[in-house]
Amino acid sequence: MGKQESKQGDVFGYQFRYQKMVQGSDPAKVRRMSGDKLELFHGLRSDSMKLGSFKGGYVGKRHTWISKHFSSIVFTAALMAFLFLLDSLMGSIFESSVVQSNSTLNIVSSDKFGDNGGKNLVQMYDRLTNMASSALVERELKQDESKFWKESYRQASVWSHCADRKESIGAGKLQSNTGYILVSANGGLNQQRVAVCNAVAVASLLNATLVIPRFLFSNVWKDPSQFGDIYQEEYFMKTLKDEVNIVKDLPPHLKSLDFKEIGSLITDADISKEATPVEYIENILPLLLKNGVVHFLGYGNRLGFDPLPSELQRLRCKCNYHALKFVPKIQEIGSLLLRRIRKYDDPRNTLDKQLLGNFITDRLNGPNTDREPLKYIALHLRFEIDMVAYSLCEFGGGQDEKTELQAYREIHFPLLMQRLKKSKPVSAEELRRSGRCPLTPEEAALVLAALGFTSETYIYLAGSQIYGGKSRMQPLTNLYPRVITKEDLLSPSELAPFKNFSSQLAALDFIACATADVFAITDSGSQLSSLVSGFRTYYGGGHAPTLRPSKKRLAEILSKNQTINWKDFKGRVTKMITGGQSVRLRGWGRSIYRQPRCPECMCRFQ
């Protein structure tokens, strides 16, 4: 596999180098190789024409001159013919390469991002994108590597994971039992993960027995997967056995109860969002003691982060970072995905081992001693049509875009439409200035270019269908042709067991993003981005950088699109990203899943 992939990589790299020349902003540079040869050819032809003009007064000397310089003339003619043939050959080869490369890109783009119905390129920042293209060519010629492949602050390495440290738990706490907690979690993979760990903390708080959580079927996600289809049940129970009682099912005498009739059905309307421990003790504990069971239906983000006892915070971290292991089926394909991205078989860090277990150490082709693993960025674009439509922003697509998004809102967001009718309208410009617009693929590409990542950088794209299809992705793929997804790297037969299981597919994206050399997010509110960045903080050891652009600050920078020069743009974007990478302790009320750097979850070593 290694040799074959290496050959494919060489071919791809050859195609890419010419494609990048074609995409450059200066046509003269693009054609400099063949242009030089043509200039030489035309120059020689011009010289030969000048020679012909001498035949008036020098007819008598012509034969003498030809005899004297016969060998030079033959050599020049042969050189001209050779250069002409070479130029034609190179042109045909390059043209074939570009056609093949563009054909592949079109197919991939159509599969990944949907057909755009023949729409033209959608680009909002033509001037900046042209400058970025020139800057990338110049950077590659200098062979400069971006400094953002590494963490910006050394202080990140003094924090280490330790939420699994042993704590003294009273024996009587686990022996006594106030009742059973049944949880039906909603949402997708990442929302359900948060719900599971919140339920673990609540069970400990109320001294109750937790039943392995169930996952509700969602009309949005359309995934029937249950806990045991995604996570290892036995490992989950074993890891937490000294701190929380966990069972796989309710006792028979409780299964037949009508939870709603006895008052033990708890919905979102019965408990506050991010509720405090006091609310659980006052409202839920009495029901547990009375009925022996409560059922949290549609449970999710229903436990606040502060105030909360430190032991419960630690327990949530232990659940998220230690107890929830993907099942072998996901680990196996996840390790295969990672091998093919890196073209490397061995584990590189703690993140690999924690997420993939023994599968990452099962070498396919023996040890890799001849080369380094290929580095890549994982980019989580939140530019799906639901995000775009709900934002109410405009993205340069004109009236067609406005009409399409308005129709989508009317069908999928009726409550939003009702609220809009009663509220004062906010302009698209104000929405963008306030940082409420999702980043487009073009904006993400400009950020990466400003940070010094070259056009040869591999970018693993996580997420769903990109709104606008190929035309919307083109500004990104023009600057960074090596955009790949799990569908590119895994065969249909390898992906077949995950078909129609969106949460299991999302687990593969989770693995690819968490183990990436660099993780770039475009929406800090995304659960996937929050959980992945938390994993990288917890297990990365200060060597797993995450790029967090501020949408508000970036919008202000991009508003100067028509006047700002590239040096200033690069400097301001760099300052924005560096500021987001500063080492901070978790703030009050902040998510412990996103920011685990706190005494409850991590230990500091001087």
Secondary structure, 3 states (H helix, E strand, C coil): CHHHHHHHHHHHHHHHHHHHHHHCCCHHHHCHHHHHHHHHHHHHHHHHHHHHCCCCCCHHHHHHHHHHCHHHHHHHHHHHHHHHHHHHHHHHHHHHHHHHHHHHHHHHHHHHHCCCCCCCCCCCCHHHHHHHHHHHHHHHHHCCCCHHHCCCCHHHHHEEECCCCCCCCCHHHHHCCCCEEEEEECCCHHHHHHHHHHHHHHHHHCCCEEECCEECCCCCCCCCCCHHHHECHHHHHHHHCCCCEEECCCCHHHHCCCHHHHCCEECHHHCCCCCCHHHHHHHHHHHHHHHCEEEEEEECCCCCCCCCCHHHHHHHHHHHHHHCCECHHHHHHHHHHHHHHHCCCCCCCHHHHHHHHHHHHCCCCCCCCCCCCCCEEEEECCCCHHHHHHHCCCCCCHHHHHHHHHHHHHHHCHHHHHHHHHCCCCCHHHHHHCCCCCCCHHHHHHHHHHCCCCCCCEEEEECCCCCCHHHHHHHHHHHCCCEECHHHHCCHHHHHHHCCCHHHHHHHHHHHHHCCCEEEECCCCCHHHHHHHHHHHHHCCCCCCEECCCHHHHHHHHCCCCCCCHHHHHHHHHHHHHHHCCCCCCCCCCCCCCCCCCCCCEEECC
